[in-house]
């Protein structure tokens, strides 16, 4: 099954040469930058002109393995609330990216809450926009797409524990990526204050604390569920520290400070 791109030409360029130029600018990095083999990370998923620099700052720090679990929010009310695709390919301007069927099936066995469902992924951009970065950096990677429409803490933790168990027993390294933007459409000043509260919980490796902070403080972090799941999995894998690699708001690009979206890039080791 081929999953066709939903936001190409809007969130990122449709022309392969243009997208490669954009990716090269985001992934340029500094001289002598050391790539790390990490357990998980948080990256944003807005249009590249807004969040591409933050995502690139994270990706250029990572020694990417050949297997990747991609966790993202489901922005549309279609499909299963914990939707996985276990077979097929996703197309981008850089070519097809293949799903890791063996890893996907093992995750489904480990977490019965997951359901095979292509509908939830059909129009969802949060995972799609990550693929060109991965294709530019790791040509032969395979991945497992999971779209989360649930905000139930117990379900997010159960999935995180299952991901951690499966990855711990896998024969080769697997990276767990959570896709999320931060607070939405409030002033730059308020967004930065709210985002700092959420980021502090992520850096302390506190998935339940992140859940409670986002809920109690009214932080419109669209992918906090994937972040909770990623952190839960990373802790099971022995994570000891997290680092904020980059942070920005859309106001840094547009100059509009009245209604912004926040973007954070974090690696978990």
ROMILUM-403969 format. One record per residue (C-alpha): residue number from 1; residue in one letter; x, y, z. Coordinates in steps of 0.1 Angstrom, whole numbers, plus 5000, padded with zeros to 4 digits. Each point is the difference from the previous one (the first is absolute). Layout:
// ROMILUM-403969
<lovo><i>NUM</i><aa>a</aa><c1>X</c1><c2>Y</c2><c3>Z</c3></lovo>
...
//
This chain:
// ROMILUM-403969
<lovo><i>1</i><aa>x</aa><c1>5000</c1><c2>5000</c2><c3>5000</c3></lovo>
<lovo><i>2</i><aa>x</aa><c1>5013</c1><c2>5035</c2><c3>4991</c3></lovo>
<lovo><i>3</i><aa>x</aa><c1>4992</c1><c2>5029</c2><c3>5023</c3></lovo>
<lovo><i>4</i><aa>x</aa><c1>5000</c1><c2>5031</c2><c3>4978</c3></lovo>
<lovo><i>5</i><aa>x</aa><c1>5013</c1><c2>5034</c2><c3>5015</c3></lovo>
<lovo><i>6</i><aa>x</aa><c1>4973</c1><c2>5022</c2><c3>5014</c3></lovo>
<lovo><i>7</i><aa>x</aa><c1>5018</c1><c2>5033</c2><c3>5006</c3></lovo>
<lovo><i>8</i><aa>x</aa><c1>5027</c1><c2>5001</c2><c3>4973</c3></lovo>
<lovo><i>9</i><aa>x</aa><c1>5002</c1><c2>5034</c2><c3>4984</c3></lovo>
<lovo><i>10</i><aa>x</aa><c1>4986</c1><c2>5016</c2><c3>5031</c3></lovo>
<lovo><i>11</i><aa>x</aa><c1>5020</c1><c2>4989</c2><c3>5030</c3></lovo>
<lovo><i>12</i><aa>x</aa><c1>5031</c1><c2>4992</c2><c3>4980</c3></lovo>
<lovo><i>13</i><aa>x</aa><c1>5011</c1><c2>5004</c2><c3>4963</c3></lovo>
<lovo><i>14</i><aa>x</aa><c1>4986</c1><c2>4976</c2><c3>4974</c3></lovo>
<lovo><i>15</i><aa>x</aa><c1>5031</c1><c2>5003</c2><c3>4977</c3></lovo>
<lovo><i>16</i><aa>x</aa><c1>5027</c1><c2>4975</c2><c3>5010</c3></lovo>
<lovo><i>17</i><aa>x</aa><c1>5028</c1><c2>5026</c2><c3>4994</c3></lovo>
<lovo><i>18</i><aa>x</aa><c1>4983</c1><c2>5026</c2><c3>5020</c3></lovo>
<lovo><i>19</i><aa>x</aa><c1>4994</c1><c2>4977</c2><c3>5030</c3></lovo>
<lovo><i>20</i><aa>x</aa><c1>5036</c1><c2>4988</c2><c3>4999</c3></lovo>
<lovo><i>21</i><aa>x</aa><c1>5012</c1><c2>5036</c2><c3>5001</c3></lovo>
<lovo><i>22</i><aa>x</aa><c1>4977</c1><c2>5008</c2><c3>5029</c3></lovo>
<lovo><i>23</i><aa>x</aa><c1>5011</c1><c2>4969</c2><c3>5019</c3></lovo>
<lovo><i>24</i><aa>x</aa><c1>5037</c1><c2>5008</c2><c3>4994</c3></lovo>
<lovo><i>25</i><aa>x</aa><c1>4994</c1><c2>5034</c2><c3>5016</c3></lovo>
<lovo><i>26</i><aa>x</aa><c1>4983</c1><c2>4986</c2><c3>5030</c3></lovo>
<lovo><i>27</i><aa>x</aa><c1>5025</c1><c2>4971</c2><c3>5005</c3></lovo>
<lovo><i>28</i><aa>x</aa><c1>5032</c1><c2>5020</c2><c3>4993</c3></lovo>
<lovo><i>29</i><aa>x</aa><c1>5011</c1><c2>5001</c2><c3>5037</c3></lovo>
<lovo><i>30</i><aa>x</aa><c1>5033</c1><c2>5012</c2><c3>5013</c3></lovo>
<lovo><i>31</i><aa>x</aa><c1>5035</c1><c2>4986</c2><c3>4994</c3></lovo>
<lovo><i>32</i><aa>x</aa><c1>5009</c1><c2>4970</c2><c3>5020</c3></lovo>
<lovo><i>33</i><aa>x</aa><c1>4965</c1><c2>4994</c2><c3>5013</c3></lovo>
<lovo><i>34</i><aa>x</aa><c1>4999</c1><c2>4966</c2><c3>5016</c3></lovo>
<lovo><i>35</i><aa>x</aa><c1>4971</c1><c2>4977</c2><c3>4992</c3></lovo>
<lovo><i>36</i><aa>x</aa><c1>4985</c1><c2>4980</c2><c3>5028</c3></lovo>
<lovo><i>37</i><aa>x</aa><c1>4982</c1><c2>4967</c2><c3>5002</c3></lovo>
<lovo><i>38</i><aa>x</aa><c1>4970</c1><c2>5009</c2><c3>5021</c3></lovo>
<lovo><i>39</i><aa>x</aa><c1>4968</c1><c2>4983</c2><c3>5013</c3></lovo>
<lovo><i>40</i><aa>x</aa><c1>4974</c1><c2>5026</c2><c3>4990</c3></lovo>
<lovo><i>41</i><aa>x</aa><c1>4994</c1><c2>5035</c2><c3>4988</c3></lovo>
<lovo><i>42</i><aa>x</aa><c1>4973</c1><c2>5027</c2><c3>4997</c3></lovo>
<lovo><i>43</i><aa>x</aa><c1>4997</c1><c2>5019</c2><c3>4967</c3></lovo>
<lovo><i>44</i><aa>x</aa><c1>4975</c1><c2>5025</c2><c3>4987</c3></lovo>
<lovo><i>45</i><aa>x</aa><c1>4978</c1><c2>4995</c2><c3>4969</c3></lovo>
<lovo><i>46</i><aa>x</aa><c1>4989</c1><c2>5034</c2><c3>4987</c3></lovo>
<lovo><i>47</i><aa>x</aa><c1>5007</c1><c2>5012</c2><c3>4965</c3></lovo>
<lovo><i>48</i><aa>x</aa><c1>5038</c1><c2>4999</c2><c3>4994</c3></lovo>
<lovo><i>49</i><aa>x</aa><c1>5003</c1><c2>5038</c2><c3>4998</c3></lovo>
<lovo><i>50</i><aa>x</aa><c1>4988</c1><c2>5002</c2><c3>5036</c3></lovo>
<lovo><i>51</i><aa>x</aa><c1>5014</c1><c2>4969</c2><c3>5018</c3></lovo>
<lovo><i>52</i><aa>x</aa><c1>5025</c1><c2>4986</c2><c3>4975</c3></lovo>
<lovo><i>53</i><aa>x</aa><c1>5030</c1><c2>5015</c2><c3>5018</c3></lovo>
<lovo><i>54</i><aa>x</aa><c1>4990</c1><c2>4986</c2><c3>5033</c3></lovo>
<lovo><i>55</i><aa>x</aa><c1>4994</c1><c2>4965</c2><c3>4986</c3></lovo>
<lovo><i>56</i><aa>x</aa><c1>5033</c1><c2>5002</c2><c3>4981</c3></lovo>
<lovo><i>57</i><aa>x</aa><c1>5019</c1><c2>5009</c2><c3>5031</c3></lovo>
<lovo><i>58</i><aa>x</aa><c1>4988</c1><c2>4968</c2><c3>5016</c3></lovo>
<lovo><i>59</i><aa>x</aa><c1>5005</c1><c2>4977</c2><c3>4970</c3></lovo>
<lovo><i>60</i><aa>x</aa><c1>5035</c1><c2>5012</c2><c3>4993</c3></lovo>
<lovo><i>61</i><aa>x</aa><c1>5010</c1><c2>4989</c2><c3>5036</c3></lovo>
<lovo><i>62</i><aa>x</aa><c1>4987</c1><c2>4965</c2><c3>4995</c3></lovo>
<lovo><i>63</i><aa>x</aa><c1>5018</c1><c2>4969</c2><c3>4988</c3></lovo>
<lovo><i>64</i><aa>x</aa><c1>4969</c1><c2>4986</c2><c3>4984</c3></lovo>
<lovo><i>65</i><aa>x</aa><c1>4994</c1><c2>4962</c2><c3>5002</c3></lovo>
<lovo><i>66</i><aa>x</aa><c1>4984</c1><c2>4980</c2><c3>4972</c3></lovo>
<lovo><i>67</i><aa>x</aa><c1>4967</c1><c2>4995</c2><c3>5020</c3></lovo>
<lovo><i>68</i><aa>x</aa><c1>4979</c1><c2>5028</c2><c3>5012</c3></lovo>
<lovo><i>69</i><aa>x</aa><c1>4967</c1><c2>5002</c2><c3>5019</c3></lovo>
<lovo><i>70</i><aa>x</aa><c1>4981</c1><c2>5033</c2><c3>4991</c3></lovo>
<lovo><i>71</i><aa>x</aa><c1>4974</c1><c2>5012</c2><c3>5025</c3></lovo>
<lovo><i>72</i><aa>x</aa><c1>4978</c1><c2>5029</c2><c3>4991</c3></lovo>
<lovo><i>73</i><aa>x</aa><c1>4966</c1><c2>5015</c2><c3>5010</c3></lovo>
<lovo><i>74</i><aa>x</aa><c1>4969</c1><c2>4995</c2><c3>4979</c3></lovo>
<lovo><i>75</i><aa>x</aa><c1>4988</c1><c2>5035</c2><c3>4991</c3></lovo>
<lovo><i>76</i><aa>x</aa><c1>4968</c1><c2>4988</c2><c3>4983</c3></lovo>
<lovo><i>77</i><aa>x</aa><c1>4971</c1><c2>4980</c2><c3>5015</c3></lovo>
<lovo><i>78</i><aa>x</aa><c1>5003</c1><c2>4972</c2><c3>4976</c3></lovo>
<lovo><i>79</i><aa>x</aa><c1>5012</c1><c2>4964</c2><c3>5006</c3></lovo>
<lovo><i>80</i><aa>x</aa><c1>5010</c1><c2>4981</c2><c3>5031</c3></lovo>
<lovo><i>81</i><aa>x</aa><c1>5013</c1><c2>5019</c2><c3>5030</c3></lovo>
<lovo><i>82</i><aa>x</aa><c1>5032</c1><c2>4979</c2><c3>5001</c3></lovo>
<lovo><i>83</i><aa>x</aa><c1>5006</c1><c2>4993</c2><c3>4963</c3></lovo>
<lovo><i>84</i><aa>x</aa><c1>5030</c1><c2>4981</c2><c3>4986</c3></lovo>
<lovo><i>85</i><aa>x</aa><c1>5009</c1><c2>4991</c2><c3>4965</c3></lovo>
<lovo><i>86</i><aa>x</aa><c1>5018</c1><c2>4967</c2><c3>4997</c3></lovo>
<lovo><i>87</i><aa>x</aa><c1>5006</c1><c2>4996</c2><c3>4963</c3></lovo>
<lovo><i>88</i><aa>x</aa><c1>5007</c1><c2>5021</c2><c3>4969</c3></lovo>
<lovo><i>89</i><aa>x</aa><c1>5019</c1><c2>5032</c2><c3>4992</c3></lovo>
<lovo><i>90</i><aa>x</aa><c1>4996</c1><c2>5037</c2><c3>5004</c3></lovo>
<lovo><i>91</i><aa>x</aa><c1>5008</c1><c2>5022</c2><c3>4970</c3></lovo>
<lovo><i>92</i><aa>x</aa><c1>5019</c1><c2>5034</c2><c3>5002</c3></lovo>
<lovo><i>93</i><aa>x</aa><c1>5017</c1><c2>5020</c2><c3>4973</c3></lovo>
<lovo><i>94</i><aa>x</aa><c1>5032</c1><c2>4981</c2><c3>5009</c3></lovo>
<lovo><i>95</i><aa>x</aa><c1>4984</c1><c2>4967</c2><c3>4993</c3></lovo>
<lovo><i>96</i><aa>x</aa><c1>4983</c1><c2>4972</c2><c3>5020</c3></lovo>
<lovo><i>97</i><aa>x</aa><c1>5007</c1><c2>4993</c2><c3>5036</c3></lovo>
<lovo><i>98</i><aa>x</aa><c1>4993</c1><c2>4964</c2><c3>5010</c3></lovo>
<lovo><i>99</i><aa>x</aa><c1>4981</c1><c2>4990</c2><c3>5031</c3></lovo>
<lovo><i>100</i><aa>x</aa><c1>5019</c1><c2>4975</c2><c3>5023</c3></lovo>
<lovo><i>101</i><aa>x</aa><c1>4973</c1><c2>4973</c2><c3>5000</c3></lovo>
<lovo><i>102</i><aa>x</aa><c1>5018</c1><c2>4977</c2><c3>5024</c3></lovo>
<lovo><i>103</i><aa>x</aa><c1>5004</c1><c2>5027</c2><c3>5026</c3></lovo>
<lovo><i>104</i><aa>x</aa><c1>4964</c1><c2>5012</c2><c3>4995</c3></lovo>
<lovo><i>105</i><aa>x</aa><c1>4986</c1><c2>4965</c2><c3>5005</c3></lovo>
<lovo><i>106</i><aa>x</aa><c1>5020</c1><c2>4995</c2><c3>5032</c3></lovo>
<lovo><i>107</i><aa>x</aa><c1>4988</c1><c2>5033</c2><c3>5014</c3></lovo>
<lovo><i>108</i><aa>x</aa><c1>4964</c1><c2>4990</c2><c3>4993</c3></lovo>
<lovo><i>109</i><aa>x</aa><c1>5006</c1><c2>4967</c2><c3>5018</c3></lovo>
<lovo><i>110</i><aa>x</aa><c1>5015</c1><c2>5019</c2><c3>5029</c3></lovo>
<lovo><i>111</i><aa>x</aa><c1>4973</c1><c2>5026</c2><c3>5002</c3></lovo>
<lovo><i>112</i><aa>x</aa><c1>4965</c1><c2>4988</c2><c3>4991</c3></lovo>
<lovo><i>113</i><aa>x</aa><c1>4987</c1><c2>5036</c2><c3>5002</c3></lovo>
<lovo><i>114</i><aa>x</aa><c1>5016</c1><c2>5006</c2><c3>4966</c3></lovo>
<lovo><i>115</i><aa>x</aa><c1>4978</c1><c2>4994</c2><c3>4969</c3></lovo>
<lovo><i>116</i><aa>x</aa><c1>5010</c1><c2>4997</c2><c3>4964</c3></lovo>
<lovo><i>117</i><aa>x</aa><c1>4984</c1><c2>5031</c2><c3>4984</c3></lovo>
<lovo><i>118</i><aa>x</aa><c1>5011</c1><c2>5020</c2><c3>4969</c3></lovo>
<lovo><i>119</i><aa>x</aa><c1>4971</c1><c2>5024</c2><c3>5003</c3></lovo>
<lovo><i>120</i><aa>x</aa><c1>5014</c1><c2>5018</c2><c3>5030</c3></lovo>
<lovo><i>121</i><aa>x</aa><c1>5032</c1><c2>5006</c2><c3>4981</c3></lovo>
<lovo><i>122</i><aa>x</aa><c1>4985</c1><c2>5010</c2><c3>4967</c3></lovo>
<lovo><i>123</i><aa>x</aa><c1>4999</c1><c2>5038</c2><c3>5006</c3></lovo>
<lovo><i>124</i><aa>x</aa><c1>5023</c1><c2>5002</c2><c3>5030</c3></lovo>
<lovo><i>125</i><aa>x</aa><c1>5031</c1><c2>5022</c2><c3>4996</c3></lovo>
<lovo><i>126</i><aa>x</aa><c1>5019</c1><c2>4995</c2><c3>5033</c3></lovo>
<lovo><i>127</i><aa>x</aa><c1>5019</c1><c2>4969</c2><c3>4988</c3></lovo>
<lovo><i>128</i><aa>x</aa><c1>5001</c1><c2>5008</c2><c3>4963</c3></lovo>
<lovo><i>129</i><aa>x</aa><c1>5021</c1><c2>5031</c2><c3>5005</c3></lovo>
<lovo><i>130</i><aa>x</aa><c1>5027</c1><c2>4980</c2><c3>5019</c3></lovo>
<lovo><i>131</i><aa>x</aa><c1>5006</c1><c2>4976</c2><c3>4971</c3></lovo>
<lovo><i>132</i><aa>x</aa><c1>5020</c1><c2>5023</c2><c3>4977</c3></lovo>
<lovo><i>133</i><aa>x</aa><c1>5024</c1><c2>5007</c2><c3>5028</c3></lovo>
<lovo><i>134</i><aa>x</aa><c1>5005</c1><c2>4963</c2><c3>5006</c3></lovo>
<lovo><i>135</i><aa>x</aa><c1>5003</c1><c2>4992</c2><c3>4963</c3></lovo>
<lovo><i>136</i><aa>x</aa><c1>5027</c1><c2>5027</c2><c3>4997</c3></lovo>
<lovo><i>137</i><aa>x</aa><c1>5020</c1><c2>4985</c2><c3>5029</c3></lovo>
<lovo><i>138</i><aa>x</aa><c1>4994</c1><c2>4963</c2><c3>4999</c3></lovo>
<lovo><i>139</i><aa>x</aa><c1>4992</c1><c2>4987</c2><c3>4965</c3></lovo>
<lovo><i>140</i><aa>x</aa><c1>4992</c1><c2>4964</c2><c3>5010</c3></lovo>
<lovo><i>141</i><aa>x</aa><c1>4979</c1><c2>5006</c2><c3>5031</c3></lovo>
<lovo><i>142</i><aa>x</aa><c1>4966</c1><c2>4984</c2><c3>5007</c3></lovo>
<lovo><i>143</i><aa>x</aa><c1>4975</c1><c2>5013</c2><c3>5024</c3></lovo>
<lovo><i>144</i><aa>x</aa><c1>4968</c1><c2>4994</c2><c3>5019</c3></lovo>
<lovo><i>145</i><aa>x</aa><c1>4973</c1><c2>5027</c2><c3>4999</c3></lovo>
<lovo><i>146</i><aa>x</aa><c1>4977</c1><c2>5004</c2><c3>5030</c3></lovo>
<lovo><i>147</i><aa>x</aa><c1>4974</c1><c2>5028</c2><c3>5002</c3></lovo>
<lovo><i>148</i><aa>x</aa><c1>4985</c1><c2>5006</c2><c3>5034</c3></lovo>
<lovo><i>149</i><aa>x</aa><c1>4965</c1><c2>5015</c2><c3>5004</c3></lovo>
<lovo><i>150</i><aa>x</aa><c1>4997</c1><c2>4991</c2><c3>5036</c3></lovo>
<lovo><i>151</i><aa>x</aa><c1>5010</c1><c2>5022</c2><c3>5030</c3></lovo>
<lovo><i>152</i><aa>x</aa><c1>4994</c1><c2>4972</c2><c3>5026</c3></lovo>
<lovo><i>153</i><aa>x</aa><c1>5031</c1><c2>4998</c2><c3>5022</c3></lovo>
<lovo><i>154</i><aa>x</aa><c1>4996</c1><c2>4963</c2><c3>5007</c3></lovo>
<lovo><i>155</i><aa>x</aa><c1>4999</c1><c2>4992</c2><c3>4962</c3></lovo>
<lovo><i>156</i><aa>x</aa><c1>5030</c1><c2>5022</c2><c3>4993</c3></lovo>
<lovo><i>157</i><aa>x</aa><c1>5020</c1><c2>4984</c2><c3>5028</c3></lovo>
<lovo><i>158</i><aa>x</aa><c1>4990</c1><c2>4965</c2><c3>4989</c3></lovo>
<lovo><i>159</i><aa>x</aa><c1>5012</c1><c2>5007</c2><c3>4965</c3></lovo>
<lovo><i>160</i><aa>x</aa><c1>5032</c1><c2>5015</c2><c3>5012</c3></lovo>
<lovo><i>161</i><aa>x</aa><c1>5007</c1><c2>4970</c2><c3>5022</c3></lovo>
<lovo><i>162</i><aa>x</aa><c1>4993</c1><c2>4977</c2><c3>4970</c3></lovo>
<lovo><i>163</i><aa>x</aa><c1>5023</c1><c2>5020</c2><c3>4977</c3></lovo>
<lovo><i>164</i><aa>x</aa><c1>5027</c1><c2>4999</c2><c3>5026</c3></lovo>
<lovo><i>165</i><aa>x</aa><c1>4998</c1><c2>4963</c2><c3>5004</c3></lovo>
<lovo><i>166</i><aa>x</aa><c1>5000</c1><c2>4993</c2><c3>4963</c3></lovo>
<lovo><i>167</i><aa>x</aa><c1>5029</c1><c2>5024</c2><c3>4993</c3></lovo>
<lovo><i>168</i><aa>x</aa><c1>5020</c1><c2>4986</c2><c3>5029</c3></lovo>
<lovo><i>169</i><aa>x</aa><c1>4997</c1><c2>4965</c2><c3>4985</c3></lovo>
<lovo><i>170</i><aa>x</aa><c1>5006</c1><c2>5009</c2><c3>4964</c3></lovo>
<lovo><i>171</i><aa>x</aa><c1>5031</c1><c2>4987</c2><c3>4983</c3></lovo>
<lovo><i>172</i><aa>x</aa><c1>5011</c1><c2>5034</c2><c3>4987</c3></lovo>
<lovo><i>173</i><aa>x</aa><c1>4996</c1><c2>5036</c2><c3>5013</c3></lovo>
<lovo><i>174</i><aa>x</aa><c1>4966</c1><c2>5017</c2><c3>4997</c3></lovo>
<lovo><i>175</i><aa>x</aa><c1>4994</c1><c2>5038</c2><c3>5004</c3></lovo>
<lovo><i>176</i><aa>x</aa><c1>4967</c1><c2>5012</c2><c3>5015</c3></lovo>
<lovo><i>177</i><aa>x</aa><c1>4989</c1><c2>5034</c2><c3>4986</c3></lovo>
<lovo><i>178</i><aa>x</aa><c1>4972</c1><c2>5021</c2><c3>5014</c3></lovo>
<lovo><i>179</i><aa>x</aa><c1>4986</c1><c2>5027</c2><c3>4977</c3></lovo>
<lovo><i>180</i><aa>x</aa><c1>4984</c1><c2>5030</c2><c3>5017</c3></lovo>
<lovo><i>181</i><aa>x</aa><c1>4997</c1><c2>5037</c2><c3>4998</c3></lovo>
<lovo><i>182</i><aa>x</aa><c1>4997</c1><c2>5019</c2><c3>5032</c3></lovo>
<lovo><i>183</i><aa>x</aa><c1>4975</c1><c2>5026</c2><c3>5012</c3></lovo>
<lovo><i>184</i><aa>x</aa><c1>4977</c1><c2>5015</c2><c3>4972</c3></lovo>
<lovo><i>185</i><aa>x</aa><c1>4986</c1><c2>5034</c2><c3>4991</c3></lovo>
<lovo><i>186</i><aa>x</aa><c1>5007</c1><c2>5020</c2><c3>5032</c3></lovo>
<lovo><i>187</i><aa>x</aa><c1>5024</c1><c2>5029</c2><c3>5004</c3></lovo>
<lovo><i>188</i><aa>x</aa><c1>5037</c1><c2>4993</c2><c3>4996</c3></lovo>
<lovo><i>189</i><aa>x</aa><c1>5006</c1><c2>5009</c2><c3>5036</c3></lovo>
<lovo><i>190</i><aa>x</aa><c1>4973</c1><c2>4977</c2><c3>5014</c3></lovo>
<lovo><i>191</i><aa>x</aa><c1>5009</c1><c2>4972</c2><c3>4976</c3></lovo>
<lovo><i>192</i><aa>x</aa><c1>5037</c1><c2>5001</c2><c3>5011</c3></lovo>
<lovo><i>193</i><aa>x</aa><c1>4989</c1><c2>4999</c2><c3>5037</c3></lovo>
<lovo><i>194</i><aa>x</aa><c1>4976</c1><c2>4971</c2><c3>4994</c3></lovo>
<lovo><i>195</i><aa>x</aa><c1>5025</c1><c2>4981</c2><c3>4979</c3></lovo>
<lovo><i>196</i><aa>x</aa><c1>5027</c1><c2>5003</c2><c3>5026</c3></lovo>
<lovo><i>197</i><aa>x</aa><c1>4978</c1><c2>4983</c2><c3>5025</c3></lovo>
<lovo><i>198</i><aa>x</aa><c1>4995</c1><c2>4970</c2><c3>4976</c3></lovo>
<lovo><i>199</i><aa>x</aa><c1>5036</c1><c2>4999</c2><c3>4990</c3></lovo>
<lovo><i>200</i><aa>x</aa><c1>5012</c1><c2>4999</c2><c3>5036</c3></lovo>
<lovo><i>201</i><aa>x</aa><c1>4980</c1><c2>4968</c2><c3>5005</c3></lovo>
<lovo><i>202</i><aa>x</aa><c1>5014</c1><c2>4985</c2><c3>4968</c3></lovo>
<lovo><i>203</i><aa>x</aa><c1>5036</c1><c2>5008</c2><c3>5010</c3></lovo>
<lovo><i>204</i><aa>x</aa><c1>4993</c1><c2>4984</c2><c3>5034</c3></lovo>
<lovo><i>205</i><aa>x</aa><c1>4988</c1><c2>4969</c2><c3>4983</c3></lovo>
<lovo><i>206</i><aa>x</aa><c1>4966</c1><c2>5002</c2><c3>5016</c3></lovo>
<lovo><i>207</i><aa>x</aa><c1>4973</c1><c2>4987</c2><c3>4976</c3></lovo>
<lovo><i>208</i><aa>x</aa><c1>4972</c1><c2>5001</c2><c3>5025</c3></lovo>
<lovo><i>209</i><aa>x</aa><c1>5012</c1><c2>5035</c2><c3>5012</c3></lovo>
<lovo><i>210</i><aa>x</aa><c1>4998</c1><c2>5011</c2><c3>4963</c3></lovo>
<lovo><i>211</i><aa>x</aa><c1>4965</c1><c2>4987</c2><c3>4997</c3></lovo>
<lovo><i>212</i><aa>x</aa><c1>4989</c1><c2>5017</c2><c3>5032</c3></lovo>
<lovo><i>213</i><aa>x</aa><c1>5017</c1><c2>5033</c2><c3>4991</c3></lovo>
<lovo><i>214</i><aa>x</aa><c1>4985</c1><c2>5002</c2><c3>4965</c3></lovo>
<lovo><i>215</i><aa>x</aa><c1>4966</c1><c2>4992</c2><c3>5014</c3></lovo>
<lovo><i>216</i><aa>x</aa><c1>5000</c1><c2>5022</c2><c3>5031</c3></lovo>
<lovo><i>217</i><aa>x</aa><c1>5017</c1><c2>5030</c2><c3>4983</c3></lovo>
<lovo><i>218</i><aa>x</aa><c1>4979</c1><c2>5000</c2><c3>4969</c3></lovo>
<lovo><i>219</i><aa>x</aa><c1>5030</c1><c2>4995</c2><c3>4977</c3></lovo>
<lovo><i>220</i><aa>x</aa><c1>4988</c1><c2>4993</c2><c3>4964</c3></lovo>
<lovo><i>221</i><aa>x</aa><c1>5029</c1><c2>4976</c2><c3>4992</c3></lovo>
<lovo><i>222</i><aa>x</aa><c1>4984</c1><c2>4979</c2><c3>4973</c3></lovo>
<lovo><i>223</i><aa>x</aa><c1>5024</c1><c2>4971</c2><c3>5003</c3></lovo>
<lovo><i>224</i><aa>x</aa><c1>5003</c1><c2>4997</c2><c3>5038</c3></lovo>
<lovo><i>225</i><aa>x</aa><c1>4986</c1><c2>4964</c2><c3>4997</c3></lovo>
<lovo><i>226</i><aa>x</aa><c1>5028</c1><c2>4989</c2><c3>4977</c3></lovo>
<lovo><i>227</i><aa>x</aa><c1>5025</c1><c2>5017</c2><c3>5023</c3></lovo>
<lovo><i>228</i><aa>x</aa><c1>4987</c1><c2>4982</c2><c3>5030</c3></lovo>
<lovo><i>229</i><aa>x</aa><c1>5002</c1><c2>4967</c2><c3>4982</c3></lovo>
<lovo><i>230</i><aa>x</aa><c1>5036</c1><c2>5008</c2><c3>4987</c3></lovo>
<lovo><i>231</i><aa>x</aa><c1>5012</c1><c2>5009</c2><c3>5035</c3></lovo>
<lovo><i>232</i><aa>x</aa><c1>4984</c1><c2>4969</c2><c3>5015</c3></lovo>
<lovo><i>233</i><aa>x</aa><c1>5017</c1><c2>4978</c2><c3>4975</c3></lovo>
<lovo><i>234</i><aa>x</aa><c1>5033</c1><c2>5018</c2><c3>5004</c3></lovo>
<lovo><i>235</i><aa>x</aa><c1>4999</c1><c2>4996</c2><c3>5038</c3></lovo>
<lovo><i>236</i><aa>x</aa><c1>4995</c1><c2>4963</c2><c3>4996</c3></lovo>
<lovo><i>237</i><aa>x</aa><c1>5030</c1><c2>4999</c2><c3>4977</c3></lovo>
<lovo><i>238</i><aa>x</aa><c1>5021</c1><c2>5016</c2><c3>5027</c3></lovo>
<lovo><i>239</i><aa>x</aa><c1>5000</c1><c2>5037</c2><c3>4990</c3></lovo>
<lovo><i>240</i><aa>x</aa><c1>5019</c1><c2>5022</c2><c3>5025</c3></lovo>
<lovo><i>241</i><aa>x</aa><c1>4999</c1><c2>5035</c2><c3>4985</c3></lovo>
<lovo><i>242</i><aa>x</aa><c1>4982</c1><c2>5022</c2><c3>4975</c3></lovo>
<lovo><i>243</i><aa>x</aa><c1>5013</c1><c2>5032</c2><c3>4983</c3></lovo>
<lovo><i>244</i><aa>x</aa><c1>4982</c1><c2>5029</c2><c3>4984</c3></lovo>
<lovo><i>245</i><aa>x</aa><c1>5017</c1><c2>5004</c2><c3>4967</c3></lovo>
<lovo><i>246</i><aa>x</aa><c1>4980</c1><c2>5028</c2><c3>4985</c3></lovo>
<lovo><i>247</i><aa>x</aa><c1>4969</c1><c2>5021</c2><c3>5008</c3></lovo>
<lovo><i>248</i><aa>x</aa><c1>4982</c1><c2>5027</c2><c3>4979</c3></lovo>
<lovo><i>249</i><aa>x</aa><c1>4966</c1><c2>5014</c2><c3>4993</c3></lovo>
<lovo><i>250</i><aa>x</aa><c1>4983</c1><c2>5008</c2><c3>4967</c3></lovo>
<lovo><i>251</i><aa>x</aa><c1>5004</c1><c2>5037</c2><c3>5011</c3></lovo>
<lovo><i>252</i><aa>x</aa><c1>5038</c1><c2>4996</c2><c3>4994</c3></lovo>
<lovo><i>253</i><aa>x</aa><c1>4992</c1><c2>4995</c2><c3>4963</c3></lovo>
<lovo><i>254</i><aa>x</aa><c1>4970</c1><c2>5022</c2><c3>4994</c3></lovo>
<lovo><i>255</i><aa>x</aa><c1>5006</c1><c2>5028</c2><c3>5025</c3></lovo>
<lovo><i>256</i><aa>x</aa><c1>4964</c1><c2>4996</c2><c3>5012</c3></lovo>
<lovo><i>257</i><aa>x</aa><c1>5002</c1><c2>4996</c2><c3>5038</c3></lovo>
<lovo><i>258</i><aa>x</aa><c1>4963</c1><c2>5001</c2><c3>5007</c3></lovo>
<lovo><i>259</i><aa>x</aa><c1>4990</c1><c2>4964</c2><c3>4990</c3></lovo>
<lovo><i>260</i><aa>x</aa><c1>5029</c1><c2>4976</c2><c3>4997</c3></lovo>
<lovo><i>261</i><aa>x</aa><c1>5007</c1><c2>4963</c2><c3>5001</c3></lovo>
<lovo><i>262</i><aa>x</aa><c1>5030</c1><c2>4986</c2><c3>5020</c3></lovo>
<lovo><i>263</i><aa>x</aa><c1>5025</c1><c2>4974</c2><c3>4987</c3></lovo>
<lovo><i>264</i><aa>x</aa><c1>5024</c1><c2>4980</c2><c3>5022</c3></lovo>
<lovo><i>265</i><aa>x</aa><c1>5027</c1><c2>4975</c2><c3>4990</c3></lovo>
<lovo><i>266</i><aa>x</aa><c1>5011</c1><c2>4976</c2><c3>5027</c3></lovo>
<lovo><i>267</i><aa>x</aa><c1>5023</c1><c2>4969</c2><c3>5000</c3></lovo>
<lovo><i>268</i><aa>x</aa><c1>4997</c1><c2>4973</c2><c3>5027</c3></lovo>
<lovo><i>269</i><aa>x</aa><c1>5031</c1><c2>4979</c2><c3>5008</c3></lovo>
//
